[in-house]
Structures are given as C-alpha cells and as structure tokens.
C-alpha cells in the first residue's frame, strides 16, 4: 500500500511503500506544485543561434514574397497566386486567434502556479482581456472615421437592414411589401425622409469620388491592425523558442517555422494589395521587415535572458497570457469583421467574387484555417 508518511514501516505491514502517493491534479495542493525551474536537457547555444537566423530568413521571405511577385511581373508566378494567398491568409489569421492564441491565454492565466484570483476567482480573465481589446479597436475605428463615417456597401439581406424594415413597418411608415428581399420591393418602399437622407442624396457624388481613396485608407488600417495583433505575440513565441531545450526545441522550431511562413504569407498578401503607398515607397517593405524581425528579436531576448526568463514562472505566465489574449482579440476582430465579412458578406463581394472565384476563395480560407489549426497542435 502507499502511504504519505516518510516513517519506516511503523506497523510492520507487508508490501509497505514509504514513497508518497501520486494524487490526481485536482487533489494536488498548491504547496506541492513546482512553479518555474529550468527544463531538463543540455542547452545548445549554437543551435539556438542558428534557429534565430532560420526564423529571420523564413519570416522576411514569406512576408515579402507577395510583394516581390507584385513588383516583379517577370517572375514565373501565376497571377492567381496573390488572390489565393490573400484568402488563404484570412483562414490562417482566424485559426491563429482561435487555435493558438486564445487557448494559450486561458492556459497561462489559469495555471495553478498563479494566485487563486486567476485560476479560481476569475478564470475567464483571458476572454475578458480579448473582449476589451476588440472594443478598443472598434473605438479607434469609430474615432478614425469621425462622427459620420463614409457610406459602406451592405448586404440587402443583412440582419440590420431587415430589422430596420420591420421597425418602420410597425410604425406604419412602410408597406408590408418592403419586407421582401426583392429589388423591386426595395425600390418601391417609402421611408420617412429626414435630414440625414437629404444629406445622403446631396453627397452621393462626393462619396463616389472619394470611395477609392477611403477604401485604400481602410485597407491600410486593416493591415496595421493585423500586424499589431501578430507582433504582440511574436516576441513571446521567439522567447519561448530560445529557452526550449532537447527534443521539445526541435519540434517547436519546426512548428514555428511553418507558423511564421503561413502568417507571413497572410500579412504579405494584404500588404501587397494596398495601393495607397506612393510610388517607390519603402513603407510596405518596412512593414514586412517589422514582421520578419519581431520573432527573432524575441529569440535574441530569450538567448540573452535564458538564465533569467522562465515561461513557467508567475511573471512569464502573466506576460504570455495577457499578451496572447490581447493579440487574439485584435486578430479575431480583424479576421472575422475586417477580412472574412468584408470579403464574403458585402454587396461588393457578390460582384467581385462570384461563381468559380467565390468557391476558390472559400476553399483557400478553409485550407488556411486547417493548416494553421494543424500547426497549432505543436506551437
């Protein structure tokens, strides 16, 4: 039998074992936890330095490749590549938030090594931080668009549009025919005309003239939001790689290499699609460089502090958990609202993406999400 006492066999029992028993995790006391501490294995410094340069080269090349293809038409790369990589990247970014960042944030912030507030008092903290980051981004977009944002294309069958029709019909201001989705009923509907409607009618030409410029500014804001979400967690990915040892380091290096490739193509294809940059501007190249160097910077920090930084310590758990929660909120908003909904659920999308192109885009999104979800099993 197993007994937690360290005394020699006090009752002269057969089969007595003085080693402490192994309790299930839910019965383990906080005093018995080992928080922090170094991992087993020999730290191979030259291999970690080599890994830094591998990640640097892969990240910069993956993010810059769509831009190189766009700037160099002579390259034997199908023109359809940018189209597919853009939608593939949408799936990658959404899967990064759902599969990699948010679960890691919950795991880190509910670790038993943290004070009881995090794992017992309010275990939903990671979700709260992600939600707040989404609200902050929405507030920034509202502020950047001003009190009166530019007119945006909407779906005729959208929930907001339908609710508006029902609201007006219950007030007796619109005939029941307006509740149908047909184009005829939409045009024959009689809505109450207010000051806003008069302003809209007077400014239609202005909106048409500025729509291209506004769209490019919007695209630039989307890319900056994506890059911010990616850069937040990339530093900690690099630090985690630099303190890993043994076989865990090799597995993590391979997984992060694929991770950086997918994310780089996703971000680079969006950067390549922006035409708001002046001719010959180096800004898109700098954005690619910023992405390519962030994870290696994290690796360099990890190398320099490998005897100090411990991802299993309370400080390490809180840093990784909070930053991953913020990043997941940014990428969820950008991926679902700014990219997926914009590319597939607007009136314009049904004109730009139709038939075979829409099917190809959907398959690309699914492939990107599936690929990144698979990588998420290791990194």
N, C-alpha and C positions, 0 to 999 in steps of 0.2 A: 504494500500500500504506500501511497505517497503522503507525506506529512510535511507541513511548512516549517516545522521546528528543525533547528540545526543540532539538537542534542543527539548524543549517541542513543542507541536503541534502549529507551527507558523501561519498556515493558517486555523486553526480550521476545519480540514478535518475529516470526519467520517472514522473510520477504520484505523486511523493512527497508525503506529507501529514504535517506536523510536529505536528498536534494529537494528543493522547493518545487511544488507542482506547477504546471503550466495552466494558467487560468485563461479563459476566453477574453477578448479585448474589452467586452462590456463589464467584466468583473475586475479588470486591472485598475489599481489605484494610481493616482497621479504620482505618488511618491516612487512607484516602481518604474515610471517612464524614463527612458533615456532620450533627452532632447538635445539635439545638436551632436557634436562629436564628429570626428573625421571618419570617412569611409575606409573600408578595408581595401588594400591593394597598394601597389607602388605607383607613385606619381611620375609619369613620363613627361618631363618638361619639353624636350624636343618635339615629341608627337603633338603636344598641345599647341606649340608654336606653329607647327605645320598646319594643324587644323584651323588656326586663325587665318592663314593665308588662303586655305582652300575655301573657307566660307566667304572671305572677302571677294575672291575671284568669281565664285558662283553667284553671289548676290549681285554684284555690279553688272556682270554679264547678263544675268536673267532679266534684271530691270531695264537695262539699256537696249536689249535685243529688239523689242518692238520699235523703239525709237530709231535704231540703226536701220531696220527694214524700211521704215517710213522715209528716212532721209537718203537712203541709198537704193533707188529703184532698180539698179543694175543687179542687185543680189538675186539669186535664183530662189526666191521665197514666194510662194503663192500669195497673191493679193488678199485671198480669203483668210490668210493666217491671222491678221490683226482682228478681223471680225470674230473669228472663233476664239482667239485668245482673250479678247475683251469679255466675252460671256463666260468662258471657262474661268476667268479670274473672279467673276462675280460669285460663282459657286465656291471657289477657294476661300474667299474672304468670309462668306457666310458660315462655311464649315469651320473656319479658324475660330470664329467667335463662339459658335455653339459647341464644338467638339474639343477645342484646345483651351481657349482662354477661360470661359465661364466655369467649366468643371474644375479646372486647376485653381481658380479663385476660391470656389467653395471648399475644395480640399484643403487649401492652405489656411484659410480663415477659420476653419472648424477643426483644425488639428488639436489633439488633446494637449499638446505642449503649450498652447496659448492659454491665457487666463480664462476662467469659466464664462466670462461675458461673451466671448467669441464663439465657443462651441456649445454652450448651454443657454446663456441668457438671450442671445440674439444670433442664432446660426444662419439667418437669412441676410447677413450683412453684405455678402458679395452681390446678391441680387439688388439690394438697396443701392449700393455704390454704382452698379451698372445702370440702374434706372435714373439716378440723379445725373449721371454723365450724359444720358440721352436727353434729358430735359435741358441741360446746359447747352448742348449742341443746338437743340430746337430754338432756344432763346437767342443764341448767336445768329442763327439763320434769320429769325424774325427781325433782329436788330439790323443785320446787314441789308435786308430787303426794304427796310423802312416801314412806316406805318401802313403804306399802301403798296403791297408787293406787286410785281408785274403779273399780268394775266397769264395763267398757266392752262395748258390744254388738259381737259379732264375726260374721263370716260362717261358716255351718256348713261350708262347703266350703273354708275358708281353709287355707293350707299348714300353719300352726302347729297347727291343730286336727287335721288329718289325720296329721301326724307324731306328735302325742300319742296318737292312737288306735293307730297302728302300734306305737309304743313299748310301750303297755300290752298289746297283743295278743301281742307277742313274749315278754313276761314271764309269759304265761299268766293274766293278770288280767282279760281281757275276751274275750268270744266273738267269732269271726270276723265275725258278723253286724254288729258295731258299725262295721266298716269301710265300710259302705254309707252313702250320704248321705241316706237317707230319714229322715223324722221318727220313724217307729216304731222303727227300729234305734237312733236316738239315745236315745230314752226307755227302751228295754229294756236298754241297755248297763249293765253293772255295773262301776263304777270303784271302786278302793280308797278308802275314806273316811278322810281324815286330819283333823288339827286344822284345817287351812285350810278344808276342806269344811264342818266343823261351824260355823266362824265365819261362812262364807258363808250357811249356812242360817239362822243366828240373826240375821243383819244384813240380810236381804233387804228388810225393811220400811224400814230406815234408808236403804238405797241408793235405794229408790223415792222416799222423801220428799225426799232431797237431790239427786236426779238433775237436776232442772230448774236448781237453783242451781249445781250443779257444771258443767252444760253451758254456762251463761252465762259462768262464770268461764273455762272452756276457750275459748269463743268470743272473749272479751276478750284472752286470751293469744295466740290465733292472730292477731288483728288487730294487736296490739302487735308481734308478730314480723314480720308483713308490713310494717308501717310502718317498723320498724327497717331491714329489708332495702332498702326503697325509699329511705329518707332517706340511707343511706350513700352511694349513688352519685348521688343527685340533685344534691348540691353540685358534684360534678365535671362533671356534664352542663352545669350553669349556667356554670361556669368555662370549659369548652371553647367554649361558645357565645359568650362575651364576648370571647374572644381570636381568634375566627374573623373573616376579612375576605373581601371580594369575593363572588363567586357562591357560594362554599362556605358563607358565612354565611347566605345566603338559603335554600339547600337545607336546612341544618342547623336553621334556625329553623322551617321548615315541618314537618320531621320530628319535632322535639322538641315542637312544639305537639300533633301527633297522639299522640305518646308520652305526654305529660302528661295528655291527655284520656282515653286508654284506661286508664292506671294510676290516674287519679283516680276514674273510674267503678268500677274494680275494688275499690279500697280503700274508697270511699264506700259501696258496696253492702254490704260486710261490716260497716262501722261501723253502718249503718242497721239491720242485722239483730240487733244486740246490744240486749237489753232489761235488762241488768244495771245500766245507769245510772239513778240516781234521777230521778224526775220533775222536769223543768225543769233538769236538769244541763247545764252548758256543756261538759263534758268531750268529748262527741263532736264538738262544733263546734271545740273547740281542736285535736282530732286532725286534722280537715280543714284547719284553718288551718296546722298544722305541716307537713302535706304541701304545701299551696299555696305556702308561703313558702320552702321549702328550696331549690328550684331558683333562684328569684330571688335568694336570699341568695348562692348560688354565682355568679350573674351579677354581683351587686354586688361580690363579692370579685374576680372577673375584671376588672371595669372599673377597680377601684382598683389592681390589680397588673398591668395589661395590659403594662406595660413591664418587669415583673419575672418574672411567671409564664409559663413556656413549656412546654406539654404535651409537646413533643418532647425536652425535656431529661431527663437521668437522674433528677432529682428528680420531675419531672412524670410520667414513665413509671412509676416505682415507686409513687407515690401513687395514680395511677389504676388500675394493675394490681392492687395489693394490696386497695384498697377495692372494686373490682369483683369480685374473687374472693370476698371476704367476703360481699358482697351476693348473689352468685349462690348461695352455699351456703345462706344464710338463705332466699332465695326458693325454691330447689329443695326444701328440706325443707318449708317452709310450703305451697308449691303442690302438691307431689305427695303428701305424707303427711297434712298437716292439712286440705287442701281437697279435692283430687281423690279420694283414697282414702276420706276421711270422707263425701263427698257421694255416692259411687257404689258403694262396695265393702263397706259395712256392712249388717247385717240391717235396721237402721232405714231405710237409704236405699232398700231394696227395698219398704218400706211407704210412705214419703213420696214417692219418685219411682217411679212405675210407669206403664206404658203410654205415652200421649202425652207426659206431663210428662217422663219419662226421656228420650225421644227429643229433645224440645225442649232439655233441659239439655245433652245430648251435642252437639247442633248448635251451641248457644251457646258451649260450651267450644272446639269446633273453630274457630268463627268468630273468637273472641277470639285464639286462638293464631295463626291465619292472618293476621289483621290486624296483630298485633304483629310477626310474622315479616316481613311486608312492610315495615313501618316500619323494621325492623332493618337493611334494606339501605342506609339513609341515616343512621340515628342509633343 
